[in-house]
Amino acid sequence: MAHWTETAFRERPDVFRRHLEDKLAEATAETEDLLALLADNGVEPTTALDVACGIGRHAVELADRGVSVRGIDISESYLGRARERADERGVIERATFERADMRDLGDRTEEYDLVSNLWTSFGYYDDATNRAVLRGMYDRTADDGALVIELVNREGVLADFRPAGVPEDGDALVVESADYDPETARMETTRRVFAETDGGYDYEGEMVYDVRLYAPAELAASCREAGFADVSLYAGLDGAPLERESTRLVVVAEP
Ligand SMILES: C[S@@+](CC[C@H](N)C(=O)[O-])C[C@H]1O[C@@H](n2cnc3c(N)ncnc32)[C@H](O)[C@@H]1O
């Protein structure tokens, strides 16, 4: 059976694409926060590798601010849209997009001031593979650079666990159901999307994602195990302090 990432992002990319497009509205603020957070940590990137870049939400914004960015992703469909967006923004000479798998980062040789992995794009594989992905991101981070990971905080999610919900998503109706397994610390979520029509809704399709959730201390320890010397934790890219029930987790890890 195909891994869920193949099904969700390569075989049926359109179900999630709507969500990616809606999140474009937040990309400018997130990127400005990201650069400010890096500056607070003494890093002013001129080169960046955005791992699992999707439609280039952050890559295009970074390029617009003078950073030379390479975005990698497994979805040709999303990469095509990323290139189109970079072209429209007039930053295509500073933003390149490549089909590549985060599990192969260790095979590359180049290094970047910033390696980013944003919007819960980590934890997709078994624990050993996730550790290898982290090690690959460490290998690609320049000595005076930083890795930034932004993802859900397990402790915050479990403090207010919602097995079902109807999150807002533009003009679509989205119905989500989630299941958390404490033995594996994985959360499997099924997202069913219904597009709004004149008289009601049309079923568009569903997406299942199965993500390993991390507690902050656990992910920080994994970063140190991967080789990072300094690890700072926040509740968001805006640098908000991490609290027990923060729903997001941001890791800034420096070699
Ligand atoms: C939740 S989206 C985040 C996209 C982007 N970072 C953003 O903030 O908009 C997850 C992305 O991970 C990509 N992805 C999944 N598995 C991958 C892998 N093994 N290597 C590279 N990208 C992957 C998907 O195609 C998708 O674009």
Ligand as a Chemical Component Dictionary entry (heavy atoms), coordinates in Angstrom:
data_LIG
# 
_chem_comp.id                   LIG 
_chem_comp.type                 NON-POLYMER 
_chem_comp.pdbx_formal_charge   0 
_chem_comp.three_letter_code    LIG 
# 
loop_
_chem_comp_atom.comp_id 
_chem_comp_atom.atom_id 
_chem_comp_atom.alt_atom_id 
_chem_comp_atom.type_symbol 
_chem_comp_atom.charge 
_chem_comp_atom.model_Cartn_x 
_chem_comp_atom.model_Cartn_y 
_chem_comp_atom.model_Cartn_z 
_chem_comp_atom.pdbx_ordinal 
LIG C1  C1  C 0  1.384 20.505 5.323  1  
LIG S1  S1  S 1  2.177 20.735 3.756  2  
LIG C2  C2  C 0  3.242 22.114 4.122  3  
LIG C3  C3  C 0  3.705 22.858 2.916  4  
LIG C4  C4  C 0  4.522 24.128 3.191  5  
LIG N1  N1  N 0  5.632 23.912 4.072  6  
LIG C5  C5  C 0  3.636 25.237 3.731  7  
LIG O1  O1  O 0  3.852 25.702 4.851  8  
LIG O2  O2  O -1 2.709 25.636 3.012  9  
LIG C6  C6  C 0  3.251 19.346 3.680  10 
LIG C7  C7  C 0  4.109 19.261 2.432  11 
LIG O3  O3  O 0  5.053 18.190 2.587  12 
LIG C8  C8  C 0  5.298 17.635 1.336  13 
LIG N2  N2  N 0  5.953 16.324 1.538  14 
LIG C9  C9  C 0  5.389 15.213 2.052  15 
LIG N3  N3  N 0  6.303 14.234 2.144  16 
LIG C10 C10 C 0  7.473 14.738 1.680  17 
LIG C11 C11 C 0  8.772 14.202 1.531  18 
LIG N4  N4  N 0  9.053 12.942 1.858  19 
LIG N5  N5  N 0  9.739 14.985 1.035  20 
LIG C12 C12 C 0  9.466 16.264 0.662  21 
LIG N6  N6  N 0  8.237 16.832 0.782  22 
LIG C13 C13 C 0  7.255 16.070 1.290  23 
LIG C14 C14 C 0  3.920 17.595 0.705  24 
LIG O4  O4  O 0  3.927 17.399 -0.683 25 
LIG C15 C15 C 0  3.360 18.957 1.140  26 
LIG O5  O5  O 0  3.643 19.939 0.187  27 
# 
loop_
_chem_comp_bond.comp_id 
_chem_comp_bond.atom_id_1 
_chem_comp_bond.atom_id_2 
_chem_comp_bond.value_order 
_chem_comp_bond.pdbx_ordinal 
LIG C1  S1  SING 1  
LIG S1  C2  SING 2  
LIG S1  C6  SING 3  
LIG C2  C3  SING 4  
LIG C3  C4  SING 5  
LIG C4  N1  SING 6  
LIG C4  C5  SING 7  
LIG C5  O1  DOUB 8  
LIG C5  O2  SING 9  
LIG C6  C7  SING 10 
LIG C7  O3  SING 11 
LIG C7  C15 SING 12 
LIG O3  C8  SING 13 
LIG C8  N2  SING 14 
LIG C8  C14 SING 15 
LIG N2  C9  SING 16 
LIG N2  C13 SING 17 
LIG C9  N3  DOUB 18 
LIG N3  C10 SING 19 
LIG C10 C11 SING 20 
LIG C10 C13 DOUB 21 
LIG C11 N4  SING 22 
LIG C11 N5  DOUB 23 
LIG N5  C12 SING 24 
LIG C12 N6  DOUB 25 
LIG N6  C13 SING 26 
LIG C14 O4  SING 27 
LIG C14 C15 SING 28 
LIG C15 O5  SING 29 
# 
